[in-house]
Amino acid sequence: MNHENDKRISNQFYKFCTRLLKNEIYDICRKQNKGRKYKKDILFLPLDDIKQIGICDDYFYGENKFYINGEAVTITDNRIASAISKLSKNKQDIIILAYFMVMNDREIGECLNLIQQTVYYQRIQALKLLREQLHKEGFDYERKNY
């Protein structure tokens, strides 16, 4: 008799749990269907509506990467990046190390296996070429005399 009673209680508990889970599933489905009436899938919206409600982040748009010894240096100003890219590889490296990675001539020389005086001379020459190139493109800058 005890065994039959235990089995009956076990069956009742099983049916209770099954009913409870089914009701939860029905509640979830009801809530999802209720929200569908007011929601639209973005794939079915016209392109004009998407443009009105959306924004475009341009974090990496227009960035130019230069690689020096396997390390990437990003320049976001397209005019400056374009002017730098027209320099020889050695002068590009010197300008980027000097002005974007803030290294002095001695450190640049050690990095590129050049003499400090060579780095100085090529940096000055590269700056002259950059100024000329930027001036041709209409990029004005104020030269400050200290």
C-alpha positions in Angstrom: 0.0 0.0 0.0 2.8 2.4 0.8 4.4 1.7 -2.6 1.1 2.5 -4.4 0.7 5.7 -2.4 4.3 6.8 -3.2 3.7 6.0 -6.9 0.4 8.0 -6.9 2.1 11.0 -5.2 5.0 10.8 -7.7 2.6 10.8 -10.6 0.7 13.7 -9.2 3.9 15.7 -8.7 5.0 14.8 -12.3 1.7 16.0 -13.7 1.9 19.1 -11.6 5.4 19.9 -12.9 4.4 19.2 -16.5 1.4 21.5 -16.2 3.5 24.2 -14.6 6.1 24.1 -17.4 3.4 24.1 -20.1 1.8 27.1 -18.5 5.1 28.9 -18.4 5.6 28.2 -22.1 2.2 29.5 -22.9 2.9 32.7 -20.9 6.2 33.3 -22.7 4.5 32.7 -26.1 1.7 35.1 -25.2 4.1 37.8 -24.2 6.1 37.4 -27.3 3.0 37.5 -29.6 1.7 40.6 -27.7 4.9 42.5 -28.5 5.0 41.4 -32.2 1.9 43.5 -32.9 3.9 46.7 -32.2 7.3 45.7 -33.4 8.7 45.5 -36.9 11.7 43.7 -38.1 14.3 46.1 -39.3 14.9 44.1 -42.4 11.4 45.0 -43.7 11.8 48.8 -43.1 12.4 51.0 -46.1 15.9 52.3 -46.5 14.9 55.9 -45.9 13.4 54.9 -42.5 16.6 53.1 -41.6 18.7 56.1 -42.4 16.4 58.3 -40.2 16.7 56.1 -37.1 20.2 54.9 -37.6 23.6 56.5 -37.1 27.0 55.5 -38.5 30.0 55.5 -36.3 33.2 56.4 -38.2 35.8 55.2 -35.7 37.9 53.5 -38.3 36.7 55.3 -41.4 39.4 57.1 -43.1 42.2 55.8 -40.9 45.5 55.2 -42.6 47.9 52.7 -41.1 51.7 52.8 -41.4 53.8 49.9 -40.2 57.2 50.4 -38.6 59.0 47.3 -37.4 55.8 45.4 -37.2 54.0 48.0 -35.2 51.0 49.8 -36.7 50.7 53.6 -36.4 47.3 55.1 -37.3 46.9 58.5 -38.9 43.3 59.8 -39.1 43.9 63.0 -41.1 43.8 61.9 -44.8 45.7 64.9 -46.1 48.7 64.3 -43.8 48.6 60.5 -44.4 48.5 61.1 -48.1 51.5 63.4 -48.0 53.4 61.0 -45.8 52.7 58.1 -48.1 54.3 60.0 -51.0 57.7 60.0 -49.1 60.2 57.3 -49.4 59.8 54.4 -46.9 62.8 55.5 -44.8 61.6 59.1 -44.6 58.1 57.9 -43.7 59.5 55.9 -40.9 61.5 58.8 -39.6 58.6 61.2 -39.7 56.2 58.8 -38.0 58.7 57.8 -35.3 59.6 61.5 -34.6 56.2 63.1 -34.6 53.7 60.3 -34.0 55.7 58.1 -31.6 57.6 61.0 -30.1 61.1 59.6 -30.4 64.3 61.7 -30.6 66.9 61.4 -33.4 69.1 59.1 -31.3 66.2 56.7 -30.6 65.1 56.7 -34.2 68.7 55.9 -35.3 68.8 53.0 -32.9 65.5 51.7 -34.2 66.3 52.1 -37.9 70.1 51.3 -37.6 71.0 54.8 -38.8 73.5 57.4 -37.6 71.9 60.3 -35.6 73.1 62.9 -38.1 71.6 60.9 -41.0 68.2 60.8 -39.1 68.4 64.6 -38.5 69.2 65.3 -42.1 66.5 63.0 -43.5 63.9 64.3 -41.0 64.6 67.9 -42.1 64.4 66.9 -45.8 61.1 65.0 -45.2 59.6 68.0 -43.4 60.4 70.2 -46.4 58.8 67.7 -48.8 55.7 67.4 -46.5 55.3 71.2 -46.3 55.5 71.4 -50.1 53.1 68.6 -50.6 50.6 69.9 -48.1 50.9 73.4 -49.6 50.1 72.0 -53.0 47.0 70.4 -51.6 45.9 73.7 -50.0 46.6 72.7 -46.4 47.5 76.0 -44.6 49.3 76.0 -41.4 50.7 78.8 -39.2 54.4 78.6 -38.7 55.2 79.8 -35.3 58.5 81.4 -34.6 59.6 81.0 -31.0 
